[in-house]
Amino acid sequence: MYRRGSNVSLTLDMNTLGSVETFSIAPTPRERISMEYLQFASRTLTRQQLREIVESSQYLEAEFTEIPMNFVNPKELNIPCHGTKNRYKTILPNPHSRVCLKPKSSDESLSSTYINANYIRGYGGEKKVHIATQGPMINTVNDFWQMVWQEDSPAIVMITKLKEKNEKCVLYWPEKRGIYGRVEVLVNCVDEWEHCTVRDLTLKHGGKCQSVKHYWYKSWPDHKTPDSAQPLLQLMLDVEETRQKSPGRGPVVVHCSAGIGRTGCFIATTIGCHQLKKEGLVDILSIVCQLRVDRGGMIQTSQQYGFVHHALSLYESSPYVKAL
């Protein structure tokens, strides 16, 4: 039996700010077992098998329970005052893949480079396809826009309302124009879709400009799943179209509130669609394991795990499969 919620010991090499740090602390035997599971667990499904397994919620729940969460122990993040920049105390960025903000000057503190965000690999292990991050807080909005600029992100995907009983995310964009730290954000136009609001943004910094699309998907309740996967698939296709029209640019930024549940579902579905398109089969277990190596806890519940299977089954059986 593999331990759920295990932590893999990682360390941060401050000589590589802005890049992915290397694994350098030997894990305990229990942690090694968990990491081996995350690296090697696999269950490849044909399209027919995918359609069949969607109906087996008990099997999927049992399989999901076996996947190590790979959450981070706070002691692994030797960064002063990082706690004030985390929306949830237990949801922290895995050190080896965390995004590091570039210091604005040589005398800035280590804490100024911290943001609760991780680079996430895509289909085939492609590096830095997405960034998974938490919903910005009042004191991290400037950091968020610094990251979007620094990483040259062509799109932001927001999968949360601002409030769901409690605050889930602050309003971090302007109505027309706003300045966040050293980044100016201009809203050029707003399109209202049935399940999503899309904003075309221009970011300005240091005499340069970047175009960014902001997708705000509001039809996904926290810790639950949508009634239909079709709007999510349409969102995914639109975001992928934006990404493919932006060759040479950086990762797509995806966030919900904690940056692991709905965020994980969106990214897992994206990877799975690419695999179905390219190979005619899908390995959702391996995809989720890869996500959790990059950011602990990705896909929070067995219901969300089942929803990813459902979304991919819908994708493979519809005209969507030709669209990527």
N, C-alpha and C positions, 0 to 999 in steps of 0.2 A: 504493500500500500504506500503510495507516495503522499508526502505531507502537503497538505494545503496551507497556503499562507507562508511558505518558506521564504527566507531571505538569502539571496546570494551575495556574498561579501564582495564589494567592488570598491575601488579607490579612485580618487580624482587627481590627475596629473595637471598641475596648474601651468605647466610649460606648453600645454596644447589648448589654450583657450579658444573657443569657437569650433573646436573639432571634437571628434569622438575619442574619449579616453580609453586606455587599454585596461584589461582585466589584470590585476597584479597582486591580489591577496588570495592566498590559497583557501578554498572553501572547506568547511567541515565536511565529514562524510555524508551527513544528512543533506547538506546543501548541494553536495556533488551529485547525489542521487536525483534531487529535484532538477538541477541544471541539465543532467543527462536526459531526463524525461522531456524537458522543454526543447532540447536540441534534437532529439531523435524520435519522439512520439509521432505516429503517422497513422492515418486511416484514409486511404484513397477511395473515393466514391466515383463510380460511373454515374452517368446521368440517371439511369434507371434506379440505381441504389440510392441516389440522393432523393429522388421522389418517394422512395419507400421509407427511408429513415426519418423523413419529416413527420411521419405519422407515429413515430415511436418516441414519445416525449420522455418516458421513463429511461430508455436507453441513453438518450442524449443527456438527461440529468445526471445519470451515473457516470457517464464519460466526462462531463464537465467537472464534476466533483473531484476527479482524479488529477486535474491539471493544477500544478503548483501555482499559487498566486504570484510569487516572486516579489512581494512588497519589500520596500526598503526600510531597514532599521535606521532611525534618525541618527544614530551614532556613526553611520557610514558617511554622512554628509558633514564634513568638517568645515563648515562655512558659517562665519559669525552672523547671527541675526537672521538667518534664512527663514526662521519660523514665522516672522511677520509677513512673509511673502507667500505663504501657503494658505489656500482656502480651507483645506482640511488637514489636520495634524498628521493623519495616517497615510495620506496620499502624497508621496514624494517622488521626485524624478530619479530613476535608476542612474547612478553616477556615470557608468561607462558610456551612456548614450545621451546624456543630458545636453541641452543647448546651453552654451555659455555666451552671455552678452559680452561684446568686446568693450573693454574699459575705455572711457572717453579720454582719460589722461593717465600717465604712469603712476600717479600718486593716489589713484582711486582704490578704495577698499575692495577686498575679495567679495564682500556681500553685494557690491554693485554689479557683479557679473552674473548673479543668480537669477534664474527664472524657473518656475516649475513647468518644465517642458522637456520633451524627449524627441530626438530624431527617430523616425519609424521607417523600417525597411519596407519595400513593396514587393511585388510579384518577382519571384526568382531571386530574392535577396537584394534587389536594387537598393542602393544606399540613399537615405534621406529623401524618400518620396513624399512623406508626410512629416509634420510636426504635431504631436499630440500634447495638448496643454490644458490647463484649468481655465475656467472662465475668469477674465480679468477682475481684480479687486480695485477698490478706489486708489490704493497705493501701488498698484502694479500696472496701471493703464499705460503709463509712459514706457515701462519696460516692454510691454506687449508690442507697442508700435515700433520700438527700437528693434525688437526681434524680427518683426515683419519686414522692416526695411533692410536690416543686416542680412537676412536670409534671402532677400529678393523673392518673396513669396508671391505667386501670381493670384492666389485665391485664399480666402478665409471661409471656413465652414463652421457656422455656429448652430449647435443642435441643443438649444435650451431656451426657455423663456427667461426673462430677467428675474421673475419671482415665481416660485412654486411652493407655496406656504412660506418658505424662507427665501432670502436672497440667493440666487444661483449664479448671477453674473451682473456686473454693473454695466450701465450704458456707456460703452467705451468709444463710440464714434460720434461725430458732430452732426447736427442737422444739415449744415451747409459747409462750414469751415471750422477747423479747430487745430490748435497747436499742442502737441503732446511731447514734452521734452524738447528735442531738436527736430522732431518730425511734424510736418504740417500735413493735415489730412483734409482733402476736398471731396465733397460728395457731388458727383456730376449729374447722376440721375438715379431714380428709384423705380423699380418695377415690382408690382405686387402680383405674385402668382397665387394659386389656390392654397398651397401649403408652405410657401416660401416667399421671403422678400429679398430681392437682389439689388444691391447697390454697386454702381460703378464708381470706384474711388481713384483719386490721384494722390500719391504721396510725394512730398517734396522735402528734400534735405540736401544742404550743401550745394545748391544750384542744380541739382539733378532731380529727375522725376521717375516715378514708377507707377504703373497702372495695376490696380488690385480689384478683384471682384469679391464682394462680401455676400455670402449666402446665409440668410437667417431662416433656418427650418424650425417651425414652431409646433409641429404636430406630433411630437414625441414626448410622452410623459416620463418624468424621472423614475428610474428603477423599473420601468415597465416597458412595453413594446407597443408600437403603433398597431391600429386595427388592420392596416393594409401595408404591404411592403412596396407597393407600386410607386408611391410618391418618393420613397427613399431611393429606389432604383433610378427614377428620373433625375433626382438631385445628383446622384452619383455620376450619371452619364453627362450631365451638364458641367459638373466640376471637372471631370476627366477631359471633356472637350476644351475647356479653358486651359487646363494643364498642357494638353498636347499642342495647343496653339501658342504656347509660351516656351519653345525649346531653349534650353540653356539657362532657364530660371530655376529658382530654388523650390523647396518643399511647399506643398499645400498645408496651411495651418488648419487644424481641426480641433474644436473644443466643445465641450458641453459645460458642466459645472466643475466636476472633479477631473475631467479629461481622461476617463478610463472606460466608462460604461457605454453610453451612446457613441462616444468617440471611437471606442474599440469596435463597435458594431459597424459603423460606417466604413472604417478602414478595412476591416476583415471582409466585408461585402465587396469592396472595391478590388481587393487582391483576389478574392474568389472568382469574381466575374472575369478578370484577366486570365486566370488559370483555366476556367471553363472555355473561354474563347480560344485560347492557344492550344490546350491539350485535350479538351473534350471530357475532362474529369476534374475533380476538386478534392483537396485534402484540408478540410476545415479545421480539424484537430491540429495539424501542423501549422496552419496559418495563425491560430490563436496562440499556440506555443511561441511562435516567432514574435508575435506582438508582445507577449509577456516578458520575453527576454529583453526587449527594448524599453518597455514601461510596465511595471508591475500592476496586476489587477485588471488588465484590459479585458473587457467584457465581464461585467460584474455578476450576472445572475444566469442560472440555467435557462430562464425564459428568454433572455437576450441571446444566449447561445443557440437556442432553438429557432429564434427569429432569423438569425443569420442563415441557418439552413433553409428556412422557409423562403427568404429573399432570394437566395441563390437558386432554389428550385424554380421559383417564378421566373427568374432571369433565363435559365436554360430552356424553359418551355415556351418562351415568348419571342417576339421579334427583337427584344432587347439584345439577344445574344449576338446579333449582327452589328450592333451599334457601336461597340467599343473600337 
